[in-house]
Amino acid sequence: MKKNKIILSAVLAALLTTGAGYAAWTDNLNITASASTGELKVEFVGPKEIELEGLFFDRDETVPWSSRVLESGKKNYSTSTLVKNNSNNATFTLSGMYPGSGALYALGFENKSTIPVKISSVTISNINSKLADNAIAISGYRQYRKNGKNEYKLVASDVLSRIKDLSDYSEEALMTMPMPRLRDLQSGLDNMLGGITMQPGDIITLDVPEEYKGAVDKVLKSQGISGYDPVNDNCVIIGLPYTVSDNSLEKLTDTFTVTINVKQFNQ
């Protein structure tokens, strides 16, 4: 298997401590009391560069937060940023979107506690309703588990259920089919990630699994969104279909927040 270098642009650090009958509340996280001891702290830190399936992990090597506009060969007026807010959320910004444009956001998180945690929910706030109704959003996940001092193995992966539904259709057929919209991203991520247990040291990147990259490529091309490279591009993908006729979206700057909520995993 070839090495895949994945940019981990946000890391979820989870340190869990509770006494029996006592729950600490931090960062607006719902924490379940149990007989374990410690404290819960969820924090986006990093960014880090990780080479998984390589399998090398350097915790000290930092790289720029990964957010970029898809390169389509045309002059591109769109911009995108990914910014860490506080302990457990990150902000996505899109500006100057026009029909056929798209952006990639590399995002991931790590369980740095000494006990397992479970993802309880994913929430997204402050999405502009006009952009949410018109833009499409695609994501998957890959979960890695430590298999040695600096080695990781892939233990689970998936993609948004709507991409699975569309994967067998031709590009021509996809042109007239309902797409996974930005307004559906919260429920899609929540359904995909909710309930996943992360062992200490586990890393989850919001990357599209290899077996679904072809489907993602077809979906984007069917909507006139160019520049996606299925060999090298993973991440969360947000794009505006070529059929969108609302010119006001080009003047819109939208900033929304993605929050990962976790709780202690009780056997």
Steps between C-alpha positions, in 0.01 A plus 500: 500500500637840408565765759228758534607826658202649676500849643341497841389859542320472830556248776245412763677446832280322754610459861231348719474508877187440708438360845215261572181704508682813382528652155724791402349739243736678264480644151121451486546125479254251646699268722366177645596424859655162576736329740806621310718781631639802322370798303363548151665753276423512129728722301582569137878531484754478223514508208718195450635313205434128507603234257260211551528159338865602475491471803674801653367757743697806606316688772737795483482577129249775431359611167255773396135436565382329186231684311513578132287574199478228234725583205294487182734669252280810500558827682360435843344772714396274787682486833484258791645481851498259793557651845518348847263682736540339838525156652246300303398683187638641178366763262463459124482812281394517133505816293435587137349166406369475145347215296763231447729607786594286797725484807673233709531501880737254670381419850570227753513420868682277748407337831793592723346366820585178681149354467257447211258776399192494282393768252159609625408750229617748239345845483531773236386855569455828312481367144352755261166355388542606136840332471380198697217441253716537188846363582581131516717350778687170500694330778616162620717378784796273564580371848858403580628306803853488631674178402843571640709789629442718195284272289128515425259269324167581339225341711181656359380734226176620344346773289179704523206270428380715208828439315443127541152541353641683196811289443350263240351767272664640189624857486218582257233358731646687798443835328129491588514318835475654849844578640632497860449865593693712747180524705521121548865494612425507873259206487732317261804537726292424807368177349842401369706579811252482787561199723854430378731392781854635495763311694785698656723626222243445223498756219202578276550703183199631309623346176315316226586126499687382191212282380264800477733752333376400155141565606596840644677588175188411298273701730718811478538477122126450457450833679762681292741529795849448361847473650449197727789251486383160631858380534618775735192684632308390807349729761157661529393630158256789453401618153241698307332316208516656153119518486476757783373829356495718813772759431480636854693196624817638336489795741429282802752419772381221725661390824373200691625291790540123526506353851593143596342384827634196686422318822661232709448150361356260757521130424 
